[in-house]
Amino acid sequence: MNRIYLDHNATTPVAPEVLEAMWPWHRDHFGNPSSVHQEGREARVRLDEAREKVAALLGARAGEVVFTSGGTESNNFALLGVALMPGQTRRRIVTTAIEHPSVLNPLRQLAPLGFDIVFLPPDADGRIDPARLESALDDSTALVSIQHANSEVGTLQDIQTFGEMARRAGALFHVDAVQTAGKLALDVEALPVDLLSVSSHKICGPKGVGALFIRRGTAPLFSPIAGGSQERKRRGGTENVAGIVGFGVAADLAVARLAAGRPEEVRALRDWFFAQIREVVPGVVRFGSAEFCLPNTLGLGFPGREGQGLLIGLDMEGIAVSTGSACSSGSGQPSPVLAALGVDLQTIESSLRFSLGWQHSREELMKVVEALSRLAGATGDRLAPSSA
Ligand SMILES: Cc1ncc(COP(=O)(O)O)c(C=O)c1O
């Protein structure tokens, strides 16, 4: 059975071009990029090429890109890096209640060390009101950390405005862009952003590799991974050369997709898909902002149904979706993101997240609509696809 994978916010399939480029770096080449001999120099060249490609995806300079083990490490690096940086006297960090656990948990660890962590609540669409940020900022604020897009509901934040506000308060601004990189154009050069996290496996690259953009001129951060002088002494440890080479190719492919307008095509397909679902499941609820949303994401509630049961039913029909984020669904806890949006517990428990990739056809998505009609629809056999 050909499976239909609609969980691209959890992870994406590795692109064939990425695998192709990585393979020789597992099979033939093994040099350590810190070594001065030919094997080492070859690896260094490929590392630098990949850095250029990832920088191009973000609109950064190559020297502003530090490779990490993924989005989680990039977020930890940014938060701990600023909080614990030499000479840091400011003690307040402002974030939102709907961040990924890789932001929330390092901040929770900082609280008992004397840091004052402010979690801004979102509105019912998942948007943060700039007025709330304004009132949380003061001259003790070291850092503002706000995600660009939420992985569960897709809501986008106004990082331009928030960055300007952080700057006025003399604070650094970190953006978790793990869900937006490759889905929406990013240009850190033009944005008031000091630090920005990305992850390779969300953009058809390998797992276990990511990057942190650190704007040139930012004072040296505390390094949570202290070791050798790799990554210009900002992050120790022999680099994951094959993974970084793959990440570079994935970044190249993402740049090409953005230039070709693929996100707009996915957005249109997603909207059509939602219209079809609404026809067969009339009571379906959409979470988050319809206006400010990732192009591929659809967070839905199926009142009166159980999300976990629907997920299993769909899985048995060859369709992969998730309930909330991979992380909170793994923990068995009701989604804290939906709770922060004010969604009631019963509706949270009826929720499913559909996150599209780049390759779907209407035909394929219609199979999902048919399955939803059987599993969650009012009549179970009402299916007359309307053209959109
Ligand atoms: C918004 C966001 N930030 C960070 C991460 C963590 O990235 P990684 O899986 O590369 O550690 C994720 C992963 O789901 C995410 O969605």
The ligand as an SDF file (V2000), in Angstrom:
LIG
                    3D

 16 16  0  0  0  0  0  0  0  0999 V2000
    9.3130   24.9140   16.3290 C   0  0  0  0  0  0  0  0  0  0  0  0
   10.3300   23.8340   16.5830 C   0  0  0  0  0  0  0  0  0  0  0  0
   11.4740   24.1420   17.2180 N   0  0  0  0  0  0  0  0  0  0  0  0
   12.4150   23.2140   17.4660 C   0  0  0  0  0  0  0  0  0  0  0  0
   12.2540   21.9050   17.0880 C   0  0  0  0  0  0  0  0  0  0  0  0
   13.3250   20.8990   17.3970 C   0  0  0  0  0  0  0  0  0  0  0  0
   14.0910   20.5940   16.2420 O   0  0  0  0  0  0  0  0  0  0  0  0
   14.9660   19.2440   16.1790 P   0  0  0  0  0  0  0  0  0  0  0  0
   14.0080   18.1240   15.9660 O   0  0  0  0  0  0  0  0  0  0  0  0
   15.8900   19.4550   14.9950 O   0  0  0  0  0  0  0  0  0  0  0  0
   15.7170   19.1400   17.4420 O   0  0  0  0  0  0  0  0  0  0  0  0
   11.0660   21.5410   16.4420 C   0  0  0  0  0  0  0  0  0  0  0  0
   10.8310   20.1220   16.0740 C   0  0  0  0  0  0  0  0  0  0  0  0
    9.7130   19.6830   15.9480 O   0  0  0  0  0  0  0  0  0  0  0  0
   10.0900   22.5260   16.1730 C   0  0  0  0  0  0  0  0  0  0  0  0
    8.9440   22.2410   15.5530 O   0  0  0  0  0  0  0  0  0  0  0  0
  1  2  1  0
  2  3  1  0
  2 15  2  0
  3  4  2  0
  4  5  1  0
  5  6  1  0
  5 12  2  0
  6  7  1  0
  7  8  1  0
  8  9  2  0
  8 10  1  0
  8 11  1  0
 12 13  1  0
 12 15  1  0
 13 14  2  0
 15 16  1  0
M  END
$$$$
